[in-house]
Amino acid sequence: MTDELDVTKIEGLESGKFTVIAKVTLSEVGTGKKYLQRGRLGDETGTIDFVIFSDAKLDPLEDGKTYIITNVYASDNSGFLTLRPNSRMDGCTVTLTEKDIEVNPTLIFRERVCIPSILKDETCDTCSAIFNHIIEKKSDPDFSIRDKTIILAAYHEALKQMYNKGEQISYEDDGIQKGYMYGFFPYYIVMIYHILRRMTFENPQDIFQNDMDICLYGCGPAPEILGFTGYLRDFHPEINKINITFFDQNNWDYWRRYCIRELVPLYWDGEIQSHSYSLDLLRFPDGVDAEIIRAISLASIHNLQNIISDLYQTPENLERLGPSFFNLYRQTASGSIMILSDQYYGKTRRIFKQISLKIKTHDLGTTLLEPDLIQNYRCEFDTPQPMKEIDHFYKKYMDFYGMILKRS
């Protein structure tokens, strides 16, 4: 039967009517009065979102099953194509097939904007540096700057949609990393800066020393390096060398090296020695070797940025998942500080307060900075002109919670 059909691969879709053979990779049934089902379909060339409206006279599609969908409309949805199966529309049919497909998880997008001008190198700020690096160094040379800008915007939009839907994100994907670097990295630079500048340390020389050791947990491409080195520039100009240990489960080595080599000099003139390790914080200390324990025990500063609320999905989970965090905390050196920061979610402050209470109750240390809502902090970057013309996501101020613990 399939040999007689004019089948279009997912990567070949554009706005219009097509026949596809695709597997359901994820779905949600009953997402409101208007929708019967939302989800994603894929084949070996990519994936595409689909939506079945309540009046489509179709049954929900089953996760993991492959379907032949004929005469289905693909329409633009904010730059992303969406398939809309509907038996009431021009002979659209949905037929289950035994054929299995190995799905390529790449989300397919299509151009939806017209860029009237491309203006590069307007500024030398971090955001522009990242944008220009992606456009010039990490994109297909056969594409024009205009094409690359559209592709970058689409990756950024895909990542936002994944965050909003609570989907599992594979940060190993090069496109996802590009979208993160341009769309989210700049916002997370100065969180650590604003937390530390709120503190007046009694004996700062015990923490801030030349050749000091710092551990960054779940750091990805580590935007906090820039915020921290900016803090050293402004408050500890005597420090000209630091040692950083990165802990993360995803492969961000390329972007961390780029950050240290190209971006840190925009903030600080010192030298950085760095090491990277894979570490699952939820299982700590299981499977952790002595070299990692030693790196943790040597550090005078530990930073956990934007990961606490992910580890502890609700305050009730703290007792169940908490042992891993406190096992980590017990490995830190006496007198060292741990900086916690996370986005402004309702649960964040509750989680931070529970951590602070447990630290005090078990005589593990003191809270130098109680959970503090830092509002309207300034993100010091300008949006490069090409992206400014197609993306209105950017805002210049954000809110987050910050806390500092000191090990006894």
N, C-alpha and C positions, 0 to 999 in steps of 0.2 A: 504493500500500500504506500509506504513512504517513498518508494522509488518514483511513484507517479506524481508526487507533490512537488511544488516549487517551494522548497524550504529555504528560508533565510537564516543564516547564523546570527547569533546575538550581536556580534561585533559589526555586522552589516546593516543593522536596523537604523532607520531614521523615521521621521514623522511620516505616517502613512499606514497602509494595511498590508499585513504579511501573514505567512504561515511559518510557525516555529516548532521545533521539537526541543523541549527543555525540561530540566528537573527542578522540582521545588526544593530550594535549599533552606528556606525559613519562611514561616508564615504566622499570622495572628488572625484568629477567627473572631467575628463579632466585635469589631473595633468601633462600633457606634451605629446609630440608626441608618446612616448613609451607606456604610460599607459592610458587606458580608465578610470580606477577607482582604488582608493586605499581606504582601510578602515579597519574595525574590525568587526568580527563575534563572537558570543558567545552563550553558552548554560549555563545550571545550574552548570557546572563544571569549567568554565573559559572562557577566550576570546583568540582570535588569530587574527593576522593581515592577511588581504587578499589583493591580487593585481590581477587585470584583465588587461592583456595587450591589446593594441589596435587591434592586429590581432586575438584575441580570439574568434571573432564571437559570442559575447554575448552582451546582453543589460545590462546597469548598474543596480545594485541591489538597492532597495529602502530602505532608513533608516526606522528602526522600523518593517520591514517585516521579516518573517521567510521563509527560503528556505531549500529544500532538494537538496543537492549537491552530486552527485554520481561520483565515480571514479576521485576524485580531488587529485592532488598532494600536499603534504606538504613538504616543503623544508627548509633547514636551512638558516637563514639570520642573521649572526653575533650573533649566540647563541639563536635566537628566530625563532620559526617556522612560516612560512608564507604559507597560502593556495593560490593556483594559479588556479582558475577555468578557463578552456579553452575547448571549445566545439570541438576543433580540436585534442584534445589529448585523445586517448583511450576511447572514449565513455563517456566523462564527460558531465553530464546534470545538469541543474539548473532549479528547479521547485518551484514555489511559493506555499506555503501551508498556510492554515488557522490556523495551530497550533501556539499557543502563548507560549513563553518561558520566564521564569524569569532568567535573565542573571546574572551570577556571574562575577563581573568585573575584577577578577584576570587575569593578562596576563600570559599565559603559556610559559615557556621557556624550553630549553633542553640543556644538557651538550654539550659543543663544544670544551673543552680544556682538556689537560692532564697535571696535576701538578706533576712534577717529585719529588718534595720534599716539605715538610711543615716545615718551620722554624719559631718558635714562640718566642716571647719575645726577639727579637733581639735588640729592642730599647724600651725606656719607654716614648716615645713621645705621643702626643695626639692621632694621627691617629692610632698608634698601640694599645693604650689603648681602643679606641672605637672598633677597629677590634676584639680584644681579648674578649671584653665584649659581643659583638654580638655573636661570635662563641661559647663562653662558657656559657653565661647566658640566651640568648634570642633565642636559636635555639633548635629544636627538639633533645633530647638526643639520639634518635635512629640513627641519621645521624652521619657519620664520619666527622672529621675536613675538610677533602677534599671535601666532599659533601656540607658542610655548606659554604665553601669558594666559591664554584661554584654558589650556590644559592644566596649568597650575591652579587657576581658579576652580576648576572642576574637581581636582583632587581635594582642595580645601573644602569645597561644598560637600563632597562625599564624606569626609571625615566629620564634619559638623552633623550630618544626618546620622551617622553611626553613633556619635555621642548622644544625640537626642533620642535615638531609639534604644539606647542601652545595649547595642550590639557588641559582641566580642570583636576586638580590632587586632588585626595582625600587623604589628609595627615592623615586621620584617620586609613588608612590601615597600619598594622604593617610592612609589607614588604617594603612599600614605605618609611616608617620612617627609617628602617634599611639602605636602599639604600641612603637616604639623609644623615644620620649620618656618614656613611663611605665616601660617594662620594663627598659631598658638604660642610658639617659642617666644616672640617678643613680649608677650604679656607676663611671662613668668620670670623675667629677668630680675625685677627689682623687689620681689616679695621679701627675700632675705635681707636686702638693704634696708627696707623700711622697718623690719622687725629689730634688727641690730641697732639701728640709730635711735630706737626708743629706749635703749638700755644705757645706764651709767654703771659700768662695772667697777667694783671696789678695787680690785687688783687686776686690771686688764692685762698686765704683763704675764700673768699666769696662764692666760689663754692665747693672747695674740703675740706670738713670738716669730722671729725670723725662722724659716725652715719648718714652720708648723705643719701638722698633719690634719687633714680634713677628710671626712667620709660623707659621700652623697649617696643616698639610698633611693632606689627606684627612679633614678634621675633621667633616664632616657638620654637626650642630647645635652642635658645639664645646662639649661639657661641660667641656673643659679650661680654658675661660675662667674658670669658677668656682673651680677648683682653683688656678689661677695668681693670680687676684685675692685669694683667701684667703691665699696665700703672701705676697703684697705686704703685705696687712693685718698679718700676724703678724711679718714679718721686715724689711720695708722700708716702714714707715709714712710715710716722707718722700715717697714717690712717689704722685702724685695724678692722673697722666694717662698713658695708654699708647695706642699706635697698633697695631691688629691687622689683618693681612692674612690672609683666609681663602682656602685653596685646596681646591676640591672639585669633583667632576664632577656632583654631584647638586644638585637645587634645595632647599636647606635654608634659604633666605633668611628665610622667615617665622619659623622657630624660632630662628635666630641673633639676629634682631631682638628676639624675645620674651626670649631669654636675657639679652641686654644690658640691655634696658629693665626687666624684671621680676625677674630672678633675681640678676644681679650685685649690686644694692643689698643683698641679703641677706648678701653676703660683704664688700663693699668700698664705700667712699664716693667713689671717684675717677671720672674721666671717660674714656670710651673712644671713640676715632675708629676706624672700621672700613671696610675695602674687601674685596670678594669677587671672585675670579677662578676660571674653570674651568681646571683643570690636570690633564693625564694624566701622572702621574709615570713611568709605564713608557716614555713616549716622549720624555721630557725630553732635550734642549731643542728637539726638533723642533716647529715651529709656535708657539713661545713668543715673544711680542713683547717689545719693549724695556721696556715699563712693568712687566711681571712680573719681568724680570731685575733691574730697578732696585729693586723692592720687596724682593726676596730679598737683594740686596747691602747694603741699608740696615739689615736686621734684626740685632739683637744676640742674639736667641733664636729658635731654630727648633724646632718640636715635631712629631714624628711619632708619633702614638698609635694603637695597634691597627691598623696598616696594614703593618708590615714583613713579618710572616709571610704576609700576603696577597700582597704583591708577590713575595716569594721563597718559593714554595711548598715548596721543599726547599733545603738548603744547596748542593746540586749546581747549582741554578739561579742561584746568586749570580754566577758568572762570565758567564752568558748575559744576565742581566737587570741585573747590577750596574752596568754603565756609566751607566745612567740615574740611579741614585742618586748615584754619584760625580761625574757631571757637575753634578748639583744641588749637591752638597757643595762643589764647586770654585767655585760662584758666591757662596757665603756669605762674609761679610767676615772678615778676620783678627781673631782675638780673640773672635769670636762663638761661641756654644755651640749644640749640637744635642742635643736630648733625645729619646731613643728609648724607647718603652715598649710592651709587648705582653702579652697574656694568657699564663698559665702553660701553654705547650705545650712538648713535648719538643724541638721544633725551634727554639724561639725563642732559647734561650741559644746554640746552635750558630751560628745566623745572626748574632747580635749579636757573637759572638767573631770570626767571619770578617770582619765589617765593621771591628771594632776593629783586627784584625791588618793589614788592607789600608790603613787610615788611617795606621798607624805605618810600614808598609813603604814607602809612597809619600810619606812626610814631609808628609802633608796636615794633621796635627794630633796631638793627644794625647787620651788617654782619661782624663777627670777621674774618672768613675765607671765602673769595670769592670762588665760584665754582672752585675747583682745581683738575686737573688731576694728580693722584698719580700713577706713572708708575713703573712697575717692582718691586712691593713690594714682599718681601720674605715671603713665607708660611713656617713657621718653623715646618715641620713635615717630617718624612720619611715614605714611603709606606711600609707596612709590606710585607715580602717576598712572602707569598702565593698570595697576590693580585698583587704584582709587576710582577709576572710571567704570569698573565692572563689579565692584564688590562693596557693599555698604555695611559689611559686618563690623568693621573696625570702629571701636570707640576708644577714647583716650584715658578713661578712668575705670577702675575696678575695685571691688570690695573683697576682703578675705580675712580669715582669722589667723592669728599668730600666737605662739606660746614658746617660752624658753624654759627648759629644765636644767638644773645643775646637779651633777652626780655627787653624792656624799662620799 
